[in-house]
């Protein structure tokens, strides 16, 4: 029996995804549907966990990192994004006002 090599043995996992290419799929609807199927208690637990983890972000890129995370949560579900932003005491009007304009 010939031994099979692991795909991880000869490749770099970071190279599996083209970070500069077009997205291959949109997983946000699936995540949003899953979130909306949760019980209210489970949603609350998830939101509190997200908020507590985001509050631990530190360093010079903190603001950008938090904003990127918020974008992911808003894309998943508008209420989820709002709950996370409110839990972080982020004023969305101020945030939008300070966003770069194209």
Residue pairs with C-beta under 8 A, 6 or more apart in sequence:
28 75
28 76
31 76
31 77
32 75
32 76
32 77
32 80
35 43
35 46
35 76
35 77
35 80
36 77
38 46
43 80
43 83
46 80
47 80
47 83
47 84
47 87
48 87
50 69
50 73
50 84
50 87
51 84
51 87
51 88
54 66
54 69
54 84
54 88
55 88
57 65
57 66
57 69
66 88
66 90
67 95
69 84
70 81
70 84
70 85
70 88
70 90
73 80
73 81
73 84
74 80
74 81
74 82
75 81
82 92
85 92
